[in-house]
Amino acid sequence: MARARLKRISREREFLSAAELAHAIWREHYAGLLSGDQIEYMLERFQSAAAIKEADAQGCEYYLIRVLGVNVGYAAFQPDHPQGKLFLSKAYLLKDYRGKGYFSSVIREACEMARTMRLKNIWLTVAKNNRSSIAVYEHLGFIHTEDICTDIGGGFVMDDYIMELTV
């Protein structure tokens, strides 16, 4: 089986590709988890090409997830050196590529990034009602460490778990 590879986003067309992937993935995956209004709000505020480019400029590194040269998802990482942790801010795969081991490849690369930066953990947030993603994270060794509820504006909140993996 082919491995998923991370390709650092640096060109305008790559930012657009990540945003297109976000729109396809979010509308499919989150349809039963979040309201349509919240999905559209979050896509515009956090997953548009402009928002991705801005976050990248502020230190959140974005990557396309590629399998055999095809963009199948995207991920974003932000080092949190004072905490000794790497924040996995985004990690999304198109539906046809889930459950095939590609996300494991992404996590292996994230672990290598963390080790290179001398960071001890990878952490992420996941919606409490996102059972399928929670199951994947647990399978990969992440553990639930905290509950958080974050106001994201527009009258919406994200009710999440924080999960961590020791690298």
Biotite code that builds the C-alpha atoms (Angstrom):
import biotite.structure as struc

atoms = struc.array([
    struc.Atom([0.000, 0.000, 0.000], chain_id="A", res_id=1, res_name="MET", atom_name="CA", element="C"),
    struc.Atom([1.155, 3.517, -0.779], chain_id="A", res_id=2, res_name="ALA", atom_name="CA", element="C"),
    struc.Atom([2.044, 5.822, 2.083], chain_id="A", res_id=3, res_name="ARG", atom_name="CA", element="C"),
    struc.Atom([0.598, 9.261, 2.597], chain_id="A", res_id=4, res_name="ALA", atom_name="CA", element="C"),
    struc.Atom([3.175, 12.016, 2.358], chain_id="A", res_id=5, res_name="ARG", atom_name="CA", element="C"),
    struc.Atom([3.050, 15.576, 3.656], chain_id="A", res_id=6, res_name="LEU", atom_name="CA", element="C"),
    struc.Atom([3.872, 18.399, 1.244], chain_id="A", res_id=7, res_name="LYS", atom_name="CA", element="C"),
    struc.Atom([4.433, 21.825, 2.837], chain_id="A", res_id=8, res_name="ARG", atom_name="CA", element="C"),
    struc.Atom([2.090, 24.416, 1.355], chain_id="A", res_id=9, res_name="ILE", atom_name="CA", element="C"),
    struc.Atom([3.911, 27.437, -0.028], chain_id="A", res_id=10, res_name="SER", atom_name="CA", element="C"),
    struc.Atom([2.224, 28.510, -3.275], chain_id="A", res_id=11, res_name="ARG", atom_name="CA", element="C"),
    struc.Atom([-1.081, 30.235, -3.886], chain_id="A", res_id=12, res_name="GLU", atom_name="CA", element="C"),
    struc.Atom([-2.526, 27.252, -5.766], chain_id="A", res_id=13, res_name="ARG", atom_name="CA", element="C"),
    struc.Atom([-1.671, 24.998, -2.798], chain_id="A", res_id=14, res_name="GLU", atom_name="CA", element="C"),
    struc.Atom([-3.554, 27.301, -0.405], chain_id="A", res_id=15, res_name="PHE", atom_name="CA", element="C"),
    struc.Atom([-6.509, 27.128, -2.805], chain_id="A", res_id=16, res_name="LEU", atom_name="CA", element="C"),
    struc.Atom([-6.221, 23.323, -2.969], chain_id="A", res_id=17, res_name="SER", atom_name="CA", element="C"),
    struc.Atom([-6.296, 23.068, 0.820], chain_id="A", res_id=18, res_name="ALA", atom_name="CA", element="C"),
    struc.Atom([-9.390, 25.296, 0.964], chain_id="A", res_id=19, res_name="ALA", atom_name="CA", element="C"),
    struc.Atom([-11.126, 23.216, -1.738], chain_id="A", res_id=20, res_name="GLU", atom_name="CA", element="C"),
    struc.Atom([-10.336, 20.041, 0.210], chain_id="A", res_id=21, res_name="LEU", atom_name="CA", element="C"),
    struc.Atom([-11.667, 21.678, 3.389], chain_id="A", res_id=22, res_name="ALA", atom_name="CA", element="C"),
    struc.Atom([-14.955, 22.570, 1.744], chain_id="A", res_id=23, res_name="HIS", atom_name="CA", element="C"),
    struc.Atom([-15.463, 19.046, 0.383], chain_id="A", res_id=24, res_name="ALA", atom_name="CA", element="C"),
    struc.Atom([-14.401, 17.267, 3.582], chain_id="A", res_id=25, res_name="ILE", atom_name="CA", element="C"),
    struc.Atom([-16.178, 19.504, 6.084], chain_id="A", res_id=26, res_name="TRP", atom_name="CA", element="C"),
    struc.Atom([-19.530, 19.473, 4.287], chain_id="A", res_id=27, res_name="ARG", atom_name="CA", element="C"),
    struc.Atom([-19.430, 15.674, 4.134], chain_id="A", res_id=28, res_name="GLU", atom_name="CA", element="C"),
    struc.Atom([-17.883, 14.733, 7.487], chain_id="A", res_id=29, res_name="HIS", atom_name="CA", element="C"),
    struc.Atom([-19.444, 17.336, 9.768], chain_id="A", res_id=30, res_name="TYR", atom_name="CA", element="C"),
    struc.Atom([-22.969, 17.269, 8.278], chain_id="A", res_id=31, res_name="ALA", atom_name="CA", element="C"),
    struc.Atom([-24.271, 15.099, 11.117], chain_id="A", res_id=32, res_name="GLY", atom_name="CA", element="C"),
    struc.Atom([-22.110, 16.674, 13.818], chain_id="A", res_id=33, res_name="LEU", atom_name="CA", element="C"),
    struc.Atom([-22.520, 20.441, 13.372], chain_id="A", res_id=34, res_name="LEU", atom_name="CA", element="C"),
    struc.Atom([-25.298, 22.621, 11.989], chain_id="A", res_id=35, res_name="SER", atom_name="CA", element="C"),
    struc.Atom([-25.006, 23.693, 8.365], chain_id="A", res_id=36, res_name="GLY", atom_name="CA", element="C"),
    struc.Atom([-24.688, 27.299, 9.530], chain_id="A", res_id=37, res_name="ASP", atom_name="CA", element="C"),
    struc.Atom([-21.775, 26.446, 11.813], chain_id="A", res_id=38, res_name="GLN", atom_name="CA", element="C"),
    struc.Atom([-20.034, 24.445, 9.079], chain_id="A", res_id=39, res_name="ILE", atom_name="CA", element="C"),
    struc.Atom([-20.282, 27.354, 6.633], chain_id="A", res_id=40, res_name="GLU", atom_name="CA", element="C"),
    struc.Atom([-19.168, 29.851, 9.300], chain_id="A", res_id=41, res_name="TYR", atom_name="CA", element="C"),
    struc.Atom([-16.110, 27.750, 10.178], chain_id="A", res_id=42, res_name="MET", atom_name="CA", element="C"),
    struc.Atom([-15.223, 27.149, 6.532], chain_id="A", res_id=43, res_name="LEU", atom_name="CA", element="C"),
    struc.Atom([-15.231, 30.877, 5.818], chain_id="A", res_id=44, res_name="GLU", atom_name="CA", element="C"),
    struc.Atom([-13.544, 31.933, 9.051], chain_id="A", res_id=45, res_name="ARG", atom_name="CA", element="C"),
    struc.Atom([-10.924, 29.182, 9.439], chain_id="A", res_id=46, res_name="PHE", atom_name="CA", element="C"),
    struc.Atom([-10.712, 27.106, 6.238], chain_id="A", res_id=47, res_name="GLN", atom_name="CA", element="C"),
    struc.Atom([-10.844, 29.597, 3.352], chain_id="A", res_id=48, res_name="SER", atom_name="CA", element="C"),
    struc.Atom([-7.669, 30.091, 1.300], chain_id="A", res_id=49, res_name="ALA", atom_name="CA", element="C"),
    struc.Atom([-7.215, 33.532, 2.881], chain_id="A", res_id=50, res_name="ALA", atom_name="CA", element="C"),
    struc.Atom([-7.674, 32.164, 6.433], chain_id="A", res_id=51, res_name="ALA", atom_name="CA", element="C"),
    struc.Atom([-5.269, 29.295, 5.794], chain_id="A", res_id=52, res_name="ILE", atom_name="CA", element="C"),
    struc.Atom([-2.693, 31.663, 4.324], chain_id="A", res_id=53, res_name="LYS", atom_name="CA", element="C"),
    struc.Atom([-3.038, 34.024, 7.310], chain_id="A", res_id=54, res_name="GLU", atom_name="CA", element="C"),
    struc.Atom([-2.693, 31.183, 9.858], chain_id="A", res_id=55, res_name="ALA", atom_name="CA", element="C"),
    struc.Atom([0.335, 29.883, 7.963], chain_id="A", res_id=56, res_name="ASP", atom_name="CA", element="C"),
    struc.Atom([1.932, 33.348, 8.076], chain_id="A", res_id=57, res_name="ALA", atom_name="CA", element="C"),
    struc.Atom([1.413, 33.341, 11.862], chain_id="A", res_id=58, res_name="GLN", atom_name="CA", element="C"),
    struc.Atom([3.304, 30.076, 12.385], chain_id="A", res_id=59, res_name="GLY", atom_name="CA", element="C"),
    struc.Atom([0.730, 27.337, 11.806], chain_id="A", res_id=60, res_name="CYS", atom_name="CA", element="C"),
    struc.Atom([2.382, 25.242, 9.082], chain_id="A", res_id=61, res_name="GLU", atom_name="CA", element="C"),
    struc.Atom([-0.014, 23.788, 6.503], chain_id="A", res_id=62, res_name="TYR", atom_name="CA", element="C"),
    struc.Atom([0.597, 20.632, 4.488], chain_id="A", res_id=63, res_name="TYR", atom_name="CA", element="C"),
    struc.Atom([-1.220, 18.828, 1.712], chain_id="A", res_id=64, res_name="LEU", atom_name="CA", element="C"),
    struc.Atom([-1.625, 15.120, 2.382], chain_id="A", res_id=65, res_name="ILE", atom_name="CA", element="C"),
    struc.Atom([-0.689, 13.321, -0.823], chain_id="A", res_id=66, res_name="ARG", atom_name="CA", element="C"),
    struc.Atom([-1.034, 9.706, -1.919], chain_id="A", res_id=67, res_name="VAL", atom_name="CA", element="C"),
    struc.Atom([0.669, 8.727, -5.188], chain_id="A", res_id=68, res_name="LEU", atom_name="CA", element="C"),
    struc.Atom([0.846, 12.395, -6.177], chain_id="A", res_id=69, res_name="GLY", atom_name="CA", element="C"),
    struc.Atom([-2.850, 13.100, -5.501], chain_id="A", res_id=70, res_name="VAL", atom_name="CA", element="C"),
    struc.Atom([-4.025, 15.603, -2.865], chain_id="A", res_id=71, res_name="ASN", atom_name="CA", element="C"),
    struc.Atom([-6.270, 13.587, -0.538], chain_id="A", res_id=72, res_name="VAL", atom_name="CA", element="C"),
    struc.Atom([-6.386, 15.874, 2.493], chain_id="A", res_id=73, res_name="GLY", atom_name="CA", element="C"),
    struc.Atom([-4.552, 18.510, 4.467], chain_id="A", res_id=74, res_name="TYR", atom_name="CA", element="C"),
    struc.Atom([-2.992, 19.006, 7.875], chain_id="A", res_id=75, res_name="ALA", atom_name="CA", element="C"),
    struc.Atom([-1.614, 21.863, 9.943], chain_id="A", res_id=76, res_name="ALA", atom_name="CA", element="C"),
    struc.Atom([0.877, 21.838, 12.805], chain_id="A", res_id=77, res_name="PHE", atom_name="CA", element="C"),
    struc.Atom([1.941, 24.489, 15.279], chain_id="A", res_id=78, res_name="GLN", atom_name="CA", element="C"),
    struc.Atom([4.872, 24.029, 17.649], chain_id="A", res_id=79, res_name="PRO", atom_name="CA", element="C"),
    struc.Atom([4.108, 24.934, 21.256], chain_id="A", res_id=80, res_name="ASP", atom_name="CA", element="C"),
    struc.Atom([7.647, 25.015, 22.599], chain_id="A", res_id=81, res_name="HIS", atom_name="CA", element="C"),
    struc.Atom([6.921, 26.343, 26.133], chain_id="A", res_id=82, res_name="PRO", atom_name="CA", element="C"),
    struc.Atom([4.623, 23.368, 26.667], chain_id="A", res_id=83, res_name="GLN", atom_name="CA", element="C"),
    struc.Atom([6.992, 20.980, 24.896], chain_id="A", res_id=84, res_name="GLY", atom_name="CA", element="C"),
    struc.Atom([4.191, 19.929, 22.532], chain_id="A", res_id=85, res_name="LYS", atom_name="CA", element="C"),
    struc.Atom([3.249, 19.997, 18.855], chain_id="A", res_id=86, res_name="LEU", atom_name="CA", element="C"),
    struc.Atom([-0.333, 21.095, 18.175], chain_id="A", res_id=87, res_name="PHE", atom_name="CA", element="C"),
    struc.Atom([-2.036, 19.107, 15.412], chain_id="A", res_id=88, res_name="LEU", atom_name="CA", element="C"),
    struc.Atom([-4.376, 21.909, 14.429], chain_id="A", res_id=89, res_name="SER", atom_name="CA", element="C"),
    struc.Atom([-5.916, 20.289, 11.352], chain_id="A", res_id=90, res_name="LYS", atom_name="CA", element="C"),
    struc.Atom([-5.901, 16.791, 9.883], chain_id="A", res_id=91, res_name="ALA", atom_name="CA", element="C"),
    struc.Atom([-8.517, 15.868, 7.337], chain_id="A", res_id=92, res_name="TYR", atom_name="CA", element="C"),
    struc.Atom([-8.795, 13.210, 4.633], chain_id="A", res_id=93, res_name="LEU", atom_name="CA", element="C"),
    struc.Atom([-11.306, 12.851, 1.826], chain_id="A", res_id=94, res_name="LEU", atom_name="CA", element="C"),
    struc.Atom([-13.876, 10.145, 2.581], chain_id="A", res_id=95, res_name="LYS", atom_name="CA", element="C"),
    struc.Atom([-12.501, 7.651, 0.020], chain_id="A", res_id=96, res_name="ASP", atom_name="CA", element="C"),
    struc.Atom([-9.089, 7.733, 1.709], chain_id="A", res_id=97, res_name="TYR", atom_name="CA", element="C"),
    struc.Atom([-10.212, 7.171, 5.302], chain_id="A", res_id=98, res_name="ARG", atom_name="CA", element="C"),
    struc.Atom([-9.749, 3.797, 6.962], chain_id="A", res_id=99, res_name="GLY", atom_name="CA", element="C"),
    struc.Atom([-6.844, 2.808, 4.710], chain_id="A", res_id=100, res_name="LYS", atom_name="CA", element="C"),
    struc.Atom([-3.921, 3.617, 7.005], chain_id="A", res_id=101, res_name="GLY", atom_name="CA", element="C"),
    struc.Atom([-3.064, 6.971, 5.449], chain_id="A", res_id=102, res_name="TYR", atom_name="CA", element="C"),
    struc.Atom([-3.759, 8.881, 8.638], chain_id="A", res_id=103, res_name="PHE", atom_name="CA", element="C"),
    struc.Atom([-1.264, 6.628, 10.439], chain_id="A", res_id=104, res_name="SER", atom_name="CA", element="C"),
    struc.Atom([1.360, 7.868, 7.960], chain_id="A", res_id=105, res_name="SER", atom_name="CA", element="C"),
    struc.Atom([0.452, 11.460, 8.819], chain_id="A", res_id=106, res_name="VAL", atom_name="CA", element="C"),
    struc.Atom([0.824, 10.780, 12.546], chain_id="A", res_id=107, res_name="ILE", atom_name="CA", element="C"),
    struc.Atom([4.191, 9.044, 11.982], chain_id="A", res_id=108, res_name="ARG", atom_name="CA", element="C"),
    struc.Atom([5.440, 12.150, 10.140], chain_id="A", res_id=109, res_name="GLU", atom_name="CA", element="C"),
    struc.Atom([4.035, 14.367, 12.914], chain_id="A", res_id=110, res_name="ALA", atom_name="CA", element="C"),
    struc.Atom([5.906, 12.297, 15.508], chain_id="A", res_id=111, res_name="CYS", atom_name="CA", element="C"),
    struc.Atom([9.108, 12.725, 13.518], chain_id="A", res_id=112, res_name="GLU", atom_name="CA", element="C"),
    struc.Atom([8.504, 16.498, 13.328], chain_id="A", res_id=113, res_name="MET", atom_name="CA", element="C"),
    struc.Atom([7.978, 16.637, 17.077], chain_id="A", res_id=114, res_name="ALA", atom_name="CA", element="C"),
    struc.Atom([11.135, 14.634, 17.776], chain_id="A", res_id=115, res_name="ARG", atom_name="CA", element="C"),
    struc.Atom([13.161, 16.860, 15.440], chain_id="A", res_id=116, res_name="THR", atom_name="CA", element="C"),
    struc.Atom([11.900, 19.902, 17.376], chain_id="A", res_id=117, res_name="MET", atom_name="CA", element="C"),
    struc.Atom([12.618, 18.104, 20.662], chain_id="A", res_id=118, res_name="ARG", atom_name="CA", element="C"),
    struc.Atom([8.938, 18.177, 21.613], chain_id="A", res_id=119, res_name="LEU", atom_name="CA", element="C"),
    struc.Atom([7.536, 15.442, 23.832], chain_id="A", res_id=120, res_name="LYS", atom_name="CA", element="C"),
    struc.Atom([3.869, 15.316, 22.855], chain_id="A", res_id=121, res_name="ASN", atom_name="CA", element="C"),
    struc.Atom([1.409, 15.936, 20.061], chain_id="A", res_id=122, res_name="ILE", atom_name="CA", element="C"),
    struc.Atom([-1.963, 17.327, 21.089], chain_id="A", res_id=123, res_name="TRP", atom_name="CA", element="C"),
    struc.Atom([-5.207, 18.051, 19.289], chain_id="A", res_id=124, res_name="LEU", atom_name="CA", element="C"),
    struc.Atom([-8.802, 19.035, 19.858], chain_id="A", res_id=125, res_name="THR", atom_name="CA", element="C"),
    struc.Atom([-11.735, 16.942, 18.654], chain_id="A", res_id=126, res_name="VAL", atom_name="CA", element="C"),
    struc.Atom([-15.470, 17.541, 18.937], chain_id="A", res_id=127, res_name="ALA", atom_name="CA", element="C"),
    struc.Atom([-16.918, 15.456, 21.748], chain_id="A", res_id=128, res_name="LYS", atom_name="CA", element="C"),
    struc.Atom([-19.596, 14.039, 19.435], chain_id="A", res_id=129, res_name="ASN", atom_name="CA", element="C"),
    struc.Atom([-17.106, 13.136, 16.664], chain_id="A", res_id=130, res_name="ASN", atom_name="CA", element="C"),
    struc.Atom([-17.015, 9.459, 17.644], chain_id="A", res_id=131, res_name="ARG", atom_name="CA", element="C"),
    struc.Atom([-15.347, 8.186, 14.458], chain_id="A", res_id=132, res_name="SER", atom_name="CA", element="C"),
    struc.Atom([-12.380, 10.563, 14.774], chain_id="A", res_id=133, res_name="SER", atom_name="CA", element="C"),
    struc.Atom([-12.044, 9.915, 18.509], chain_id="A", res_id=134, res_name="ILE", atom_name="CA", element="C"),
    struc.Atom([-11.871, 6.175, 17.793], chain_id="A", res_id=135, res_name="ALA", atom_name="CA", element="C"),
    struc.Atom([-9.085, 6.742, 15.230], chain_id="A", res_id=136, res_name="VAL", atom_name="CA", element="C"),
    struc.Atom([-7.096, 8.917, 17.627], chain_id="A", res_id=137, res_name="TYR", atom_name="CA", element="C"),
    struc.Atom([-7.461, 6.365, 20.441], chain_id="A", res_id=138, res_name="GLU", atom_name="CA", element="C"),
    struc.Atom([-6.388, 3.574, 18.079], chain_id="A", res_id=139, res_name="HIS", atom_name="CA", element="C"),
    struc.Atom([-3.232, 5.582, 17.321], chain_id="A", res_id=140, res_name="LEU", atom_name="CA", element="C"),
    struc.Atom([-2.450, 6.006, 21.032], chain_id="A", res_id=141, res_name="GLY", atom_name="CA", element="C"),
    struc.Atom([-3.909, 9.437, 21.824], chain_id="A", res_id=142, res_name="PHE", atom_name="CA", element="C"),
    struc.Atom([-5.489, 9.777, 25.263], chain_id="A", res_id=143, res_name="ILE", atom_name="CA", element="C"),
    struc.Atom([-8.186, 12.154, 26.461], chain_id="A", res_id=144, res_name="HIS", atom_name="CA", element="C"),
    struc.Atom([-6.614, 14.698, 28.820], chain_id="A", res_id=145, res_name="THR", atom_name="CA", element="C"),
    struc.Atom([-9.104, 17.547, 29.147], chain_id="A", res_id=146, res_name="GLU", atom_name="CA", element="C"),
    struc.Atom([-12.525, 18.931, 28.149], chain_id="A", res_id=147, res_name="ASP", atom_name="CA", element="C"),
    struc.Atom([-12.775, 22.435, 26.697], chain_id="A", res_id=148, res_name="ILE", atom_name="CA", element="C"),
    struc.Atom([-15.503, 24.638, 25.281], chain_id="A", res_id=149, res_name="CYS", atom_name="CA", element="C"),
    struc.Atom([-14.324, 27.496, 23.071], chain_id="A", res_id=150, res_name="THR", atom_name="CA", element="C"),
    struc.Atom([-16.357, 30.437, 21.804], chain_id="A", res_id=151, res_name="ASP", atom_name="CA", element="C"),
    struc.Atom([-15.421, 30.759, 18.113], chain_id="A", res_id=152, res_name="ILE", atom_name="CA", element="C"),
    struc.Atom([-17.632, 33.765, 17.383], chain_id="A", res_id=153, res_name="GLY", atom_name="CA", element="C"),
    struc.Atom([-20.767, 34.038, 15.302], chain_id="A", res_id=154, res_name="GLY", atom_name="CA", element="C"),
    struc.Atom([-22.780, 32.580, 18.184], chain_id="A", res_id=155, res_name="GLY", atom_name="CA", element="C"),
    struc.Atom([-20.967, 29.223, 17.901], chain_id="A", res_id=156, res_name="PHE", atom_name="CA", element="C"),
    struc.Atom([-18.830, 27.186, 20.279], chain_id="A", res_id=157, res_name="VAL", atom_name="CA", element="C"),
    struc.Atom([-16.615, 24.158, 19.885], chain_id="A", res_id=158, res_name="MET", atom_name="CA", element="C"),
    struc.Atom([-17.253, 21.621, 22.638], chain_id="A", res_id=159, res_name="ASP", atom_name="CA", element="C"),
    struc.Atom([-14.095, 19.519, 22.455], chain_id="A", res_id=160, res_name="ASP", atom_name="CA", element="C"),
    struc.Atom([-11.831, 17.000, 24.073], chain_id="A", res_id=161, res_name="TYR", atom_name="CA", element="C"),
    struc.Atom([-8.098, 17.604, 24.176], chain_id="A", res_id=162, res_name="ILE", atom_name="CA", element="C"),
    struc.Atom([-6.202, 14.438, 23.297], chain_id="A", res_id=163, res_name="MET", atom_name="CA", element="C"),
    struc.Atom([-2.451, 13.858, 23.513], chain_id="A", res_id=164, res_name="GLU", atom_name="CA", element="C"),
    struc.Atom([0.092, 11.401, 22.199], chain_id="A", res_id=165, res_name="LEU", atom_name="CA", element="C"),
    struc.Atom([3.540, 10.948, 23.719], chain_id="A", res_id=166, res_name="THR", atom_name="CA", element="C"),
    struc.Atom([6.182, 10.679, 20.984], chain_id="A", res_id=167, res_name="VAL", atom_name="CA", element="C"),
])
